[in-house]
């Protein structure tokens, strides 16, 4: 008995289709998840490109500008005298370190309304780990017990 031979052309076509599909999915996945880091000044100077890109913008939270409603918040970022209105709508509330004058990083898109629409928000408090102003740091030698 002879077994029917599969045409090598069918195998080649199937391989090309599979590779093309994987390449397309990889390309679109990378493109959709890519975000550009820009300063507030660069964002204002991007023109129409600002409206179609996924962006990351950092700055200090303007004092008194935070307004929270559930897991959402609106606030202003400050950077070198420039301000940016941010509207955060995420699935999680803003972090505990998100306070006035804290450094914040907003990830999202810039809208035609002049507001940055963030879906992710990160904040850090730069003074959290610094020693208090009236404390002096102990040197390593002073912290060790005296030799006997």
N, C-alpha and C positions, 0 to 999 in steps of 0.2 A: 504494500500500500504506500501511496505517496501522500505526503501532507501538502496542503496548498501553501505556496510561498506568498508572504505578504510583500507587496510592492515597496521597495525602498523609498519611492516618491511619497507615499502616504505617510511614512514615518518622518520623513524630512519636513513635510508640510505641517504635521502635528507638532513637531518640535519647534518650528518657527512660530507657530501660533501661540504656543505656551510661553516661549521666551519673550515674544512681543507683549503678551498680557502682563507678565511679571515686570518687564521694564516700564510699561505704562503705569502700573500701580505704584512702583517705586518712585517714579518721577513725580507723579501727582501727590503722593504722600509727603515727600520731602518739600515740595513747593508749598503745600498747604500748611505745614508745620513750621516753616521757616519764619523767623521774626527778626527784624532789623532793629538794632539799638540806635536811637537817635537822641540828641539833646532837644530841649524845647526850642531853641533857636533854629536848629536844623529842621525840626518838624514844621515850623512856620515858613521856612524857606523852600520846602519840597514841592510846593505847588500841587498839581493834580495827583502826583505820585503818592502823596500822603493818604489819599482816600482809598487806595486800592491795596495797600500793603499792610501786613500784620506787623505791628511795631512794639518796641519796648522803650518806655520813657521813664527817666529817673529824675528826682528832684527832692526838695524838702517840702513837707506838708506845711502850708500856710497856716499860721496860728488863727484859730477861730473859724476855719473854713470847713471843718468836718461836720457833715449832717448825715446821721445814720438812720436807716429805716430797715429793720430786719437784717437780712444779710447784705443789703445794698448800702452804698455810701456815695455821697458826692463831696468833693473837696477840690482844693487848688494845689498844684505843685509849683514851687518856686525854684528858679535856677538862673543865677546871674542877672537878676532884675527882671526876668521874663516870667510870666505866669501862664498856667495851662489849667483850664477847668477839666476835671476828670469825673466821670460817672462810672462807678464800679457796680456791676451786677454779676455777682458770682454765686456759686452754690454754697460757699462757705462764708461766714462773716469775716470781716477784716481781722488780721492778727492782733493780739493783745499789744504788741509794740507799735501799732499804728496810732500815733498821737500827734499833737501839734509839734512842729519842728523836727519830726522824725524823718529820716531818709526813707523814701518809698520808691518802689519800682512798679510801674503799671504796664501790663501787657494787654494789648487789644488793638483797636482800630480807631482812626481819627475820622470823625463825622463831618459832613458838610455844615453842620450846625456850630462848628468850632469847638465841640466838646470831644474829649478823648474818651471812648467807650471801652472800659477795661473789663476783661473777664477773669484776670488773675491779678493779685495784688500781693506784694511782698514789702515788708517794712522792717527796719532795724533801728534801734536806738543807739546811737554812737556813744552816748555817755553811760550806758548801762554797766559796762565793765571797767570804766575809768575810776581811779580812786577819788574819794571825796576831796574837795578843795582844802579842807583843814587837816587831812591826813598826810603823813609822809610815808613813802614806801620803805620798807625795811630792806637793807642789803642782805645778801646771802650770809656774809660773815657775822653780821649782828644777830641774825636769826638762829644761828647755831649755838649750842651750849658751849660755855667756856671749857678749854682743855684742863684736865686735872693733873 
